[in-house]
Amino acid sequence: MLPDVQNAPIVELAEWLETAPGRYALEWEQARLDDAVSDVFGFHAMQAGLPQLDALRANRMPFKGYVGPARPAVPLRSRWNAFVQAELDALPFETQSLDLLVLPHTLEYSADPHRVLREAERVLIPEGRLVITGFNPWSLWGRLPGQSRPFLPGSVQPLSPVRLKDWLKLLSFEVDQGRFGAYVPACRTEKWLRRYAFMERAGARWWPVCGGLYVVAAIKRTATLRLIGPSWKKAKAPPRAAVVAAPRTGLHHGRDAA
């Protein structure tokens, strides 16, 4: 069993997801994840953390598993073929064994998010797909000056999409698509969240990178190797003898002259 101190932030997020803004976030992310994983093919798909989201619901791979610091609640376990309890910065999977890996808010609750990404790169096959969700610090849901109390869970450490893309690039991932959402103000009741719902369409048009949530999908690229053998040099052919034109003599073919 992993220490309770490691699970405390996850528990805090789970409690926040039961609030009105938490349910709003789950609804938006579930729809975006369905779009992101529906056309990803292969054999093995894995969700790392946040069992409140059914991140692989729309995927059609034969094996769909779950890994996290704690086991998912019994009513949720039927979503996956199998689940394993493990630390997400040391995934218990073979190298290049997964076709799809989803990290829903996983990086924001890790002591070393870059290490988690390195593990994701290790376990994914070449051309495998990585999908990440997170809170956007540059949004109305971020930690704004003057807030009496934080809108997001206090233990969350939002990772900006710009930094995330830089890290992915360093690990040879190519960002395939990205979506932002939750442009509504930091309202704590469902009534006001729905009242400001019109801002979703306006935000996507006028300030597209300022949504409170984001989903990023990336593909693991592997440089093509080209075998370079020894540079054998072909033996040079011996130089051909120069053809010299012989001068004509006074000899004539046929009968000799008298």
C-alpha atoms as an extended CHARMM CRD file, in Angstrom:
* protein
*
       258  EXT
         1         1  MET       CA              0.0000000000        0.0000000000        0.0000000000  PROA      1               0.0000000000
         2         2  LEU       CA              1.3180000000        3.4390000000       -0.8900000000  PROA      2               0.0000000000
         3         3  PRO       CA              1.6510000000        6.0370000000        1.8650000000  PROA      3               0.0000000000
         4         4  ASP       CA             -1.4960000000        8.0190000000        2.6040000000  PROA      4               0.0000000000
         5         5  VAL       CA              0.4290000000       11.2870000000        2.2320000000  PROA      5               0.0000000000
         6         6  GLN       CA              0.8330000000       10.5530000000       -1.4740000000  PROA      6               0.0000000000
         7         7  ASN       CA             -2.8660000000        9.8670000000       -1.8840000000  PROA      7               0.0000000000
         8         8  ALA       CA             -4.0580000000       12.9930000000       -0.0440000000  PROA      8               0.0000000000
         9         9  PRO       CA             -3.9210000000       15.3530000000       -3.0850000000  PROA      9               0.0000000000
        10        10  ILE       CA             -5.7710000000       12.7620000000       -5.1830000000  PROA      10              0.0000000000
        11        11  VAL       CA             -8.4730000000       12.5460000000       -2.5290000000  PROA      11              0.0000000000
        12        12  GLU       CA             -8.7320000000       16.3390000000       -2.4990000000  PROA      12              0.0000000000
        13        13  LEU       CA             -9.2320000000       16.3870000000       -6.2630000000  PROA      13              0.0000000000
        14        14  ALA       CA            -11.8580000000       13.6380000000       -6.0160000000  PROA      14              0.0000000000
        15        15  GLU       CA            -13.7840000000       15.7070000000       -3.4760000000  PROA      15              0.0000000000
        16        16  TRP       CA            -13.5600000000       18.8040000000       -5.6820000000  PROA      16              0.0000000000
        17        17  LEU       CA            -14.9280000000       16.8420000000       -8.6400000000  PROA      17              0.0000000000
        18        18  GLU       CA            -18.1390000000       16.2940000000       -6.6650000000  PROA      18              0.0000000000
        19        19  THR       CA            -18.7780000000       20.0530000000       -6.5290000000  PROA      19              0.0000000000
        20        20  ALA       CA            -20.6470000000       21.9830000000       -9.2260000000  PROA      20              0.0000000000
        21        21  PRO       CA            -17.4830000000       23.2140000000      -11.0410000000  PROA      21              0.0000000000
        22        22  GLY       CA            -15.9780000000       19.7400000000      -10.6690000000  PROA      22              0.0000000000
        23        23  ARG       CA            -18.9530000000       18.1250000000      -12.4040000000  PROA      23              0.0000000000
        24        24  TYR       CA            -18.7570000000       20.8210000000      -15.0860000000  PROA      24              0.0000000000
        25        25  ALA       CA            -15.0950000000       19.9680000000      -15.6560000000  PROA      25              0.0000000000
        26        26  LEU       CA            -15.7940000000       16.2220000000      -15.8020000000  PROA      26              0.0000000000
        27        27  GLU       CA            -18.5420000000       16.6990000000      -18.3630000000  PROA      27              0.0000000000
        28        28  TRP       CA            -16.3240000000       18.7840000000      -20.6430000000  PROA      28              0.0000000000
        29        29  GLU       CA            -13.2810000000       16.5310000000      -20.3270000000  PROA      29              0.0000000000
        30        30  GLN       CA            -15.2720000000       13.3360000000      -20.8840000000  PROA      30              0.0000000000
        31        31  ALA       CA            -16.5760000000       14.6480000000      -24.2040000000  PROA      31              0.0000000000
        32        32  ARG       CA            -13.1020000000       15.7650000000      -25.3370000000  PROA      32              0.0000000000
        33        33  LEU       CA            -11.4920000000       12.4740000000      -24.3050000000  PROA      33              0.0000000000
        34        34  ASP       CA            -14.1110000000       10.5240000000      -26.2370000000  PROA      34              0.0000000000
        35        35  ASP       CA            -13.0880000000       12.4640000000      -29.3440000000  PROA      35              0.0000000000
        36        36  ALA       CA             -9.3670000000       12.0680000000      -28.6650000000  PROA      36              0.0000000000
        37        37  VAL       CA             -9.3020000000        8.2700000000      -28.1970000000  PROA      37              0.0000000000
        38        38  SER       CA            -12.0910000000        7.0420000000      -30.4610000000  PROA      38              0.0000000000
        39        39  ASP       CA             -9.8820000000        6.6220000000      -33.5370000000  PROA      39              0.0000000000
        40        40  VAL       CA             -6.7560000000        5.3100000000      -31.7890000000  PROA      40              0.0000000000
        41        41  PHE       CA             -6.1680000000        1.6740000000      -32.7450000000  PROA      41              0.0000000000
        42        42  GLY       CA             -3.9780000000       -1.0630000000      -31.3350000000  PROA      42              0.0000000000
        43        43  PHE       CA             -4.1580000000       -3.6920000000      -28.6150000000  PROA      43              0.0000000000
        44        44  HSD       CA             -3.3370000000       -2.1430000000      -25.2280000000  PROA      44              0.0000000000
        45        45  ALA       CA             -4.7580000000        1.0830000000      -23.8030000000  PROA      45              0.0000000000
        46        46  MET       CA             -4.1290000000        2.3360000000      -20.2790000000  PROA      46              0.0000000000
        47        47  GLN       CA             -5.5650000000        5.1150000000      -18.1030000000  PROA      47              0.0000000000
        48        48  ALA       CA             -3.2540000000        6.4740000000      -15.4020000000  PROA      48              0.0000000000
        49        49  GLY       CA             -5.1680000000        8.0120000000      -12.5050000000  PROA      49              0.0000000000
        50        50  LEU       CA             -8.4710000000        9.8080000000      -11.9070000000  PROA      50              0.0000000000
        51        51  PRO       CA            -10.9500000000        6.8940000000      -12.0760000000  PROA      51              0.0000000000
        52        52  GLN       CA            -13.8460000000        9.3740000000      -11.9140000000  PROA      52              0.0000000000
        53        53  LEU       CA            -13.2440000000        9.8300000000      -15.6450000000  PROA      53              0.0000000000
        54        54  ASP       CA            -13.8480000000        6.9450000000      -18.0200000000  PROA      54              0.0000000000
        55        55  ALA       CA            -11.0490000000        8.1230000000      -20.2800000000  PROA      55              0.0000000000
        56        56  LEU       CA            -11.1030000000        5.0230000000      -22.5060000000  PROA      56              0.0000000000
        57        57  ARG       CA            -14.8710000000        4.7780000000      -22.8950000000  PROA      57              0.0000000000
        58        58  ALA       CA            -14.9130000000        5.5250000000      -26.6370000000  PROA      58              0.0000000000
        59        59  ASN       CA            -11.8320000000        3.4760000000      -27.4770000000  PROA      59              0.0000000000
        60        60  ARG       CA            -12.2000000000        0.0500000000      -29.1360000000  PROA      60              0.0000000000
        61        61  MET       CA             -8.9780000000       -1.7080000000      -28.2020000000  PROA      61              0.0000000000
        62        62  PRO       CA             -9.3580000000       -5.2650000000      -26.8760000000  PROA      62              0.0000000000
        63        63  PHE       CA             -7.5160000000       -4.4880000000      -23.6170000000  PROA      63              0.0000000000
        64        64  LYS       CA             -8.2320000000       -1.3970000000      -21.5230000000  PROA      64              0.0000000000
        65        65  GLY       CA             -6.5740000000       -1.1080000000      -18.1210000000  PROA      65              0.0000000000
        66        66  TYR       CA             -6.1860000000        1.3000000000      -15.2140000000  PROA      66              0.0000000000
        67        67  VAL       CA             -3.1330000000        2.1770000000      -13.1190000000  PROA      67              0.0000000000
        68        68  GLY       CA             -3.0240000000        4.5320000000      -10.1550000000  PROA      68              0.0000000000
        69        69  PRO       CA             -1.7600000000        5.1190000000       -6.6210000000  PROA      69              0.0000000000
        70        70  ALA       CA             -5.0100000000        3.6560000000       -5.2730000000  PROA      70              0.0000000000
        71        71  ARG       CA             -7.4750000000        1.1120000000       -6.5370000000  PROA      71              0.0000000000
        72        72  PRO       CA            -10.6140000000        2.5320000000       -8.1630000000  PROA      72              0.0000000000
        73        73  ALA       CA            -13.8720000000        2.2180000000       -6.2390000000  PROA      73              0.0000000000
        74        74  VAL       CA            -15.6870000000       -1.0740000000       -6.7430000000  PROA      74              0.0000000000
        75        75  PRO       CA            -18.5800000000        0.4200000000       -8.7940000000  PROA      75              0.0000000000
        76        76  LEU       CA            -16.0490000000        1.8440000000      -11.3010000000  PROA      76              0.0000000000
        77        77  ARG       CA            -13.8860000000       -1.2400000000      -11.8210000000  PROA      77              0.0000000000
        78        78  SER       CA            -16.0460000000       -2.6910000000      -14.5780000000  PROA      78              0.0000000000
        79        79  ARG       CA            -14.7950000000        0.0770000000      -16.8980000000  PROA      79              0.0000000000
        80        80  TRP       CA            -11.4550000000       -1.6940000000      -17.3530000000  PROA      80              0.0000000000
        81        81  ASN       CA            -10.2690000000       -5.2130000000      -18.0880000000  PROA      81              0.0000000000
        82        82  ALA       CA             -7.7070000000       -4.9870000000      -15.2820000000  PROA      82              0.0000000000
        83        83  PHE       CA             -6.2300000000       -2.4870000000      -12.8450000000  PROA      83              0.0000000000
        84        84  VAL       CA             -2.9420000000       -2.2100000000      -10.9750000000  PROA      84              0.0000000000
        85        85  GLN       CA             -1.8530000000       -0.1110000000       -8.0100000000  PROA      85              0.0000000000
        86        86  ALA       CA              1.4700000000        1.6060000000       -8.6280000000  PROA      86              0.0000000000
        87        87  GLU       CA              3.2840000000        4.9130000000       -8.6150000000  PROA      87              0.0000000000
        88        88  LEU       CA              2.8060000000        6.7620000000      -11.8870000000  PROA      88              0.0000000000
        89        89  ASP       CA              6.4340000000        7.8510000000      -12.1470000000  PROA      89              0.0000000000
        90        90  ALA       CA              7.5120000000        4.1960000000      -12.1740000000  PROA      90              0.0000000000
        91        91  LEU       CA              5.0010000000        2.3900000000      -14.3600000000  PROA      91              0.0000000000
        92        92  PRO       CA              5.1100000000       -1.4100000000      -14.0110000000  PROA      92              0.0000000000
        93        93  PHE       CA              4.9270000000       -2.0630000000      -17.7480000000  PROA      93              0.0000000000
        94        94  GLU       CA              7.4330000000       -3.2970000000      -20.2700000000  PROA      94              0.0000000000
        95        95  THR       CA              9.1400000000       -0.8460000000      -22.5770000000  PROA      95              0.0000000000
        96        96  GLN       CA              7.1360000000       -0.1580000000      -25.7560000000  PROA      96              0.0000000000
        97        97  SER       CA              4.1480000000       -2.2010000000      -24.6070000000  PROA      97              0.0000000000
        98        98  LEU       CA              1.2260000000        0.2800000000      -24.7910000000  PROA      98              0.0000000000
        99        99  ASP       CA             -0.5540000000        1.7390000000      -27.8190000000  PROA      99              0.0000000000
       100       100  LEU       CA             -2.4420000000        4.4330000000      -25.8890000000  PROA      100             0.0000000000
       101       101  LEU       CA             -1.8640000000        6.1050000000      -22.5200000000  PROA      101             0.0000000000
       102       102  VAL       CA             -4.1450000000        8.7260000000      -20.9690000000  PROA      102             0.0000000000
       103       103  LEU       CA             -2.9220000000       11.0020000000      -18.1500000000  PROA      103             0.0000000000
       104       104  PRO       CA             -5.9780000000       12.8530000000      -16.7440000000  PROA      104             0.0000000000
       105       105  HSD       CA             -4.6050000000       15.5620000000      -14.4110000000  PROA      105             0.0000000000
       106       106  THR       CA             -1.7960000000       13.1570000000      -13.5570000000  PROA      106             0.0000000000
       107       107  LEU       CA              1.0590000000       15.6150000000      -14.0420000000  PROA      107             0.0000000000
       108       108  GLU       CA             -0.4600000000       18.2210000000      -11.7210000000  PROA      108             0.0000000000
       109       109  TYR       CA             -0.3100000000       15.8840000000       -8.7370000000  PROA      109             0.0000000000
       110       110  SER       CA              3.1180000000       14.4380000000       -9.3230000000  PROA      110             0.0000000000
       111       111  ALA       CA              6.2300000000       15.4930000000       -7.4430000000  PROA      111             0.0000000000
       112       112  ASP       CA              8.1700000000       15.0270000000      -10.6860000000  PROA      112             0.0000000000
       113       113  PRO       CA              5.8640000000       15.4940000000      -13.6910000000  PROA      113             0.0000000000
       114       114  HSD       CA              8.7660000000       15.3360000000      -16.1580000000  PROA      114             0.0000000000
       115       115  ARG       CA              9.6430000000       11.8910000000      -14.8560000000  PROA      115             0.0000000000
       116       116  VAL       CA              6.0480000000       10.7820000000      -15.4160000000  PROA      116             0.0000000000
       117       117  LEU       CA              6.3400000000       11.9350000000      -19.0230000000  PROA      117             0.0000000000
       118       118  ARG       CA              9.6060000000       10.0430000000      -19.4480000000  PROA      118             0.0000000000
       119       119  GLU       CA              7.8530000000        6.9140000000      -18.2050000000  PROA      119             0.0000000000
       120       120  ALA       CA              5.0290000000        7.5360000000      -20.6690000000  PROA      120             0.0000000000
       121       121  GLU       CA              7.5530000000        7.7940000000      -23.4980000000  PROA      121             0.0000000000
       122       122  ARG       CA              9.2010000000        4.5600000000      -22.3680000000  PROA      122             0.0000000000
       123       123  VAL       CA              6.0710000000        2.3950000000      -22.2340000000  PROA      123             0.0000000000
       124       124  LEU       CA              4.4950000000        3.6600000000      -25.4780000000  PROA      124             0.0000000000
       125       125  ILE       CA              5.2690000000        1.9550000000      -28.7550000000  PROA      125             0.0000000000
       126       126  PRO       CA              6.6390000000        4.0540000000      -31.6440000000  PROA      126             0.0000000000
       127       127  GLU       CA              3.7060000000        6.0430000000      -33.0660000000  PROA      127             0.0000000000
       128       128  GLY       CA              1.8000000000        5.3850000000      -29.8160000000  PROA      128             0.0000000000
       129       129  ARG       CA             -0.6440000000        8.0210000000      -28.6070000000  PROA      129             0.0000000000
       130       130  LEU       CA             -0.4620000000       10.0530000000      -25.3830000000  PROA      130             0.0000000000
       131       131  VAL       CA             -3.4600000000       12.1060000000      -24.1610000000  PROA      131             0.0000000000
       132       132  ILE       CA             -3.1580000000       14.5860000000      -21.2770000000  PROA      132             0.0000000000
       133       133  THR       CA             -5.7450000000       16.7210000000      -19.4840000000  PROA      133             0.0000000000
       134       134  GLY       CA             -5.0110000000       19.5670000000      -17.1040000000  PROA      134             0.0000000000
       135       135  PHE       CA             -5.9920000000       22.8710000000      -15.5580000000  PROA      135             0.0000000000
       136       136  ASN       CA             -4.7940000000       25.9720000000      -17.3820000000  PROA      136             0.0000000000
       137       137  PRO       CA             -3.0950000000       28.4450000000      -15.0030000000  PROA      137             0.0000000000
       138       138  TRP       CA             -3.7010000000       31.3050000000      -17.4830000000  PROA      138             0.0000000000
       139       139  SER       CA             -7.4830000000       31.3480000000      -17.2140000000  PROA      139             0.0000000000
       140       140  LEU       CA            -10.4060000000       32.5230000000      -15.1120000000  PROA      140             0.0000000000
       141       141  TRP       CA            -10.0830000000       29.2460000000      -13.2330000000  PROA      141             0.0000000000
       142       142  GLY       CA             -6.4510000000       29.8630000000      -12.3210000000  PROA      142             0.0000000000
       143       143  ARG       CA             -5.2660000000       31.4080000000       -9.1370000000  PROA      143             0.0000000000
       144       144  LEU       CA             -6.4060000000       34.9710000000       -9.6540000000  PROA      144             0.0000000000
       145       145  PRO       CA             -5.2020000000       37.8640000000       -7.4630000000  PROA      145             0.0000000000
       146       146  GLY       CA             -7.6660000000       38.8850000000       -4.7810000000  PROA      146             0.0000000000
       147       147  GLN       CA             -9.4520000000       35.5440000000       -4.4770000000  PROA      147             0.0000000000
       148       148  SER       CA            -10.4750000000       34.9140000000       -0.8940000000  PROA      148             0.0000000000
       149       149  ARG       CA             -9.8830000000       31.1880000000       -1.3840000000  PROA      149             0.0000000000
       150       150  PRO       CA             -8.5540000000       29.2150000000       -4.3410000000  PROA      150             0.0000000000
       151       151  PHE       CA            -11.1210000000       28.0490000000       -6.8390000000  PROA      151             0.0000000000
       152       152  LEU       CA             -9.2000000000       24.8980000000       -7.7450000000  PROA      152             0.0000000000
       153       153  PRO       CA             -8.0990000000       22.3310000000       -5.1550000000  PROA      153             0.0000000000
       154       154  GLY       CA             -5.3240000000       23.8160000000       -3.0450000000  PROA      154             0.0000000000
       155       155  SER       CA             -2.8460000000       21.0190000000       -3.8080000000  PROA      155             0.0000000000
       156       156  VAL       CA             -3.1060000000       21.2860000000       -7.5870000000  PROA      156             0.0000000000
       157       157  GLN       CA             -0.0570000000       22.5780000000       -9.4390000000  PROA      157             0.0000000000
       158       158  PRO       CA             -1.3430000000       23.5840000000      -12.8990000000  PROA      158             0.0000000000
       159       159  LEU       CA              1.0790000000       23.0280000000      -15.7430000000  PROA      159             0.0000000000
       160       160  SER       CA              0.8720000000       25.5650000000      -18.5350000000  PROA      160             0.0000000000
       161       161  PRO       CA              0.2080000000       24.1650000000      -22.0270000000  PROA      161             0.0000000000
       162       162  VAL       CA              3.2800000000       25.9860000000      -23.3590000000  PROA      162             0.0000000000
       163       163  ARG       CA              5.6050000000       24.2500000000      -20.9000000000  PROA      163             0.0000000000
       164       164  LEU       CA              3.8770000000       20.9230000000      -21.4880000000  PROA      164             0.0000000000
       165       165  LYS       CA              4.4260000000       21.1930000000      -25.2500000000  PROA      165             0.0000000000
       166       166  ASP       CA              8.1010000000       22.0460000000      -24.6870000000  PROA      166             0.0000000000
       167       167  TRP       CA              8.5420000000       18.9300000000      -22.5410000000  PROA      167             0.0000000000
       168       168  LEU       CA              6.7610000000       16.7640000000      -25.0710000000  PROA      168             0.0000000000
       169       169  LYS       CA              8.9960000000       18.0720000000      -27.8430000000  PROA      169             0.0000000000
       170       170  LEU       CA             12.1160000000       17.2390000000      -25.8240000000  PROA      170             0.0000000000
       171       171  LEU       CA             10.8520000000       13.6650000000      -25.4920000000  PROA      171             0.0000000000
       172       172  SER       CA             10.2500000000       13.3610000000      -29.2710000000  PROA      172             0.0000000000
       173       173  PHE       CA              6.4750000000       13.6540000000      -29.0500000000  PROA      173             0.0000000000
       174       174  GLU       CA              4.6090000000       15.4900000000      -31.7810000000  PROA      174             0.0000000000
       175       175  VAL       CA              1.5230000000       17.3470000000      -30.5730000000  PROA      175             0.0000000000
       176       176  ASP       CA             -1.3450000000       16.1390000000      -32.7220000000  PROA      176             0.0000000000
       177       177  GLN       CA             -4.2000000000       18.2020000000      -31.3450000000  PROA      177             0.0000000000
       178       178  GLY       CA             -5.1220000000       20.4430000000      -28.4370000000  PROA      178             0.0000000000
       179       179  ARG       CA             -8.4340000000       21.7070000000      -27.1180000000  PROA      179             0.0000000000
       180       180  PHE       CA             -9.3330000000       24.3280000000      -24.5300000000  PROA      180             0.0000000000
       181       181  GLY       CA            -12.6080000000       24.6990000000      -22.6540000000  PROA      181             0.0000000000
       182       182  ALA       CA            -14.2700000000       26.0060000000      -19.4830000000  PROA      182             0.0000000000
       183       183  TYR       CA            -14.1710000000       29.6970000000      -20.3940000000  PROA      183             0.0000000000
       184       184  VAL       CA            -16.8500000000       30.4680000000      -17.8140000000  PROA      184             0.0000000000
       185       185  PRO       CA            -15.8720000000       32.5010000000      -14.7250000000  PROA      185             0.0000000000
       186       186  ALA       CA            -14.9020000000       30.7480000000      -11.4930000000  PROA      186             0.0000000000
       187       187  CYS       CA            -18.4540000000       30.1970000000      -10.2880000000  PROA      187             0.0000000000
       188       188  ARG       CA            -19.1270000000       27.7450000000       -7.4720000000  PROA      188             0.0000000000
       189       189  THR       CA            -22.7710000000       26.9650000000       -8.2010000000  PROA      189             0.0000000000
       190       190  GLU       CA            -24.3330000000       25.1400000000      -11.1150000000  PROA      190             0.0000000000
       191       191  LYS       CA            -26.8340000000       27.9510000000      -11.5960000000  PROA      191             0.0000000000
       192       192  TRP       CA            -24.1500000000       30.5350000000      -12.3870000000  PROA      192             0.0000000000
       193       193  LEU       CA            -22.0270000000       28.1250000000      -14.3850000000  PROA      193             0.0000000000
       194       194  ARG       CA            -24.9610000000       27.4600000000      -16.6920000000  PROA      194             0.0000000000
       195       195  ARG       CA            -25.8200000000       31.1440000000      -16.8420000000  PROA      195             0.0000000000
       196       196  TYR       CA            -22.3680000000       31.9430000000      -18.2100000000  PROA      196             0.0000000000
       197       197  ALA       CA            -22.3640000000       28.9700000000      -20.5960000000  PROA      197             0.0000000000
       198       198  PHE       CA            -22.5570000000       31.3500000000      -23.5740000000  PROA      198             0.0000000000
       199       199  MET       CA            -18.9230000000       32.2560000000      -22.8570000000  PROA      199             0.0000000000
       200       200  GLU       CA            -17.7900000000       28.8280000000      -24.0640000000  PROA      200             0.0000000000
       201       201  ARG       CA            -18.4640000000       29.7290000000      -27.6760000000  PROA      201             0.0000000000
       202       202  ALA       CA            -17.2130000000       33.2980000000      -27.2900000000  PROA      202             0.0000000000
       203       203  GLY       CA            -14.0430000000       32.1820000000      -25.5360000000  PROA      203             0.0000000000
       204       204  ALA       CA            -13.2050000000       29.5860000000      -28.1710000000  PROA      204             0.0000000000
       205       205  ARG       CA            -13.3850000000       32.3560000000      -30.7550000000  PROA      205             0.0000000000
       206       206  TRP       CA            -11.8500000000       35.3810000000      -29.0680000000  PROA      206             0.0000000000
       207       207  TRP       CA             -9.4100000000       34.0650000000      -26.4530000000  PROA      207             0.0000000000
       208       208  PRO       CA             -8.9450000000       30.4010000000      -27.3920000000  PROA      208             0.0000000000
       209       209  VAL       CA             -5.9370000000       29.5930000000      -25.1590000000  PROA      209             0.0000000000
       210       210  CYS       CA             -7.5010000000       30.9670000000      -21.9700000000  PROA      210             0.0000000000
       211       211  GLY       CA             -9.8900000000       28.1430000000      -21.1190000000  PROA      211             0.0000000000
       212       212  GLY       CA             -9.7860000000       26.7150000000      -17.6150000000  PROA      212             0.0000000000
       213       213  LEU       CA             -9.1770000000       23.1880000000      -18.9560000000  PROA      213             0.0000000000
       214       214  TYR       CA             -7.1630000000       21.6760000000      -21.7830000000  PROA      214             0.0000000000
       215       215  VAL       CA             -6.7250000000       18.3450000000      -23.5050000000  PROA      215             0.0000000000
       216       216  VAL       CA             -3.5100000000       17.6670000000      -25.4420000000  PROA      216             0.0000000000
       217       217  ALA       CA             -2.9310000000       14.6230000000      -27.6750000000  PROA      217             0.0000000000
       218       218  ALA       CA              0.5520000000       13.7250000000      -28.8820000000  PROA      218             0.0000000000
       219       219  ILE       CA              2.1990000000       10.9790000000      -30.9500000000  PROA      219             0.0000000000
       220       220  LYS       CA              5.4950000000        9.3420000000      -30.0230000000  PROA      220             0.0000000000
       221       221  ARG       CA              7.8360000000        9.7970000000      -32.9440000000  PROA      221             0.0000000000
       222       222  THR       CA             10.9340000000        7.6770000000      -33.3580000000  PROA      222             0.0000000000
       223       223  ALA       CA             13.7590000000        8.7690000000      -35.6080000000  PROA      223             0.0000000000
       224       224  THR       CA             14.2660000000        6.3760000000      -38.5000000000  PROA      224             0.0000000000
       225       225  LEU       CA             17.6000000000        4.6000000000      -38.2430000000  PROA      225             0.0000000000
       226       226  ARG       CA             19.7110000000        4.1110000000      -41.3410000000  PROA      226             0.0000000000
       227       227  LEU       CA             22.4550000000        1.5360000000      -41.2190000000  PROA      227             0.0000000000
       228       228  ILE       CA             25.7010000000        2.9120000000      -42.4940000000  PROA      228             0.0000000000
       229       229  GLY       CA             28.2010000000        0.2450000000      -43.5540000000  PROA      229             0.0000000000
       230       230  PRO       CA             31.9410000000        0.6380000000      -44.1920000000  PROA      230             0.0000000000
       231       231  SER       CA             32.7050000000        2.9440000000      -47.0180000000  PROA      231             0.0000000000
       232       232  TRP       CA             34.2500000000        0.3910000000      -49.3450000000  PROA      232             0.0000000000
       233       233  LYS       CA             35.8960000000        2.0040000000      -52.3240000000  PROA      233             0.0000000000
       234       234  LYS       CA             35.6570000000        0.3060000000      -55.6010000000  PROA      234             0.0000000000
       235       235  ALA       CA             39.0180000000       -0.7400000000      -56.9980000000  PROA      235             0.0000000000
       236       236  LYS       CA             40.0550000000        1.5620000000      -59.7100000000  PROA      236             0.0000000000
       237       237  ALA       CA             40.2870000000       -0.0410000000      -63.1560000000  PROA      237             0.0000000000
       238       238  PRO       CA             43.8040000000        0.0550000000      -64.6290000000  PROA      238             0.0000000000
       239       239  PRO       CA             44.2610000000        2.9180000000      -67.0610000000  PROA      239             0.0000000000
       240       240  ARG       CA             43.6980000000        1.9310000000      -70.6570000000  PROA      240             0.0000000000
       241       241  ALA       CA             46.6880000000        2.2530000000      -72.9510000000  PROA      241             0.0000000000
       242       242  ALA       CA             46.5180000000        5.2130000000      -75.2150000000  PROA      242             0.0000000000
       243       243  VAL       CA             45.8730000000        4.4110000000      -78.8370000000  PROA      243             0.0000000000
       244       244  VAL       CA             48.6040000000        5.8330000000      -81.0430000000  PROA      244             0.0000000000
       245       245  ALA       CA             48.0100000000        6.1830000000      -84.7600000000  PROA      245             0.0000000000
       246       246  ALA       CA             50.8590000000        4.4940000000      -86.7030000000  PROA      246             0.0000000000
       247       247  PRO       CA             52.2630000000        6.4230000000      -89.7150000000  PROA      247             0.0000000000
       248       248  ARG       CA             51.6170000000        4.9590000000      -93.1440000000  PROA      248             0.0000000000
       249       249  THR       CA             54.4790000000        3.0500000000      -94.7940000000  PROA      249             0.0000000000
       250       250  GLY       CA             55.2840000000        2.5560000000      -98.4750000000  PROA      250             0.0000000000
       251       251  LEU       CA             53.9640000000       -1.0070000000      -98.5020000000  PROA      251             0.0000000000
       252       252  HSD       CA             51.0070000000       -1.8880000000     -100.6720000000  PROA      252             0.0000000000
       253       253  HSD       CA             48.8850000000       -4.9100000000     -100.5810000000  PROA      253             0.0000000000
       254       254  GLY       CA             48.7750000000       -6.9730000000     -103.7660000000  PROA      254             0.0000000000
       255       255  ARG       CA             51.4740000000       -7.4670000000     -106.4460000000  PROA      255             0.0000000000
       256       256  ASP       CA             54.8730000000       -5.8490000000     -105.7910000000  PROA      256             0.0000000000
       257       257  ALA       CA             55.9180000000       -3.0710000000     -108.0300000000  PROA      257             0.0000000000
       258       258  ALA       CA             58.5180000000       -3.9610000000     -110.7680000000  PROA      258             0.0000000000
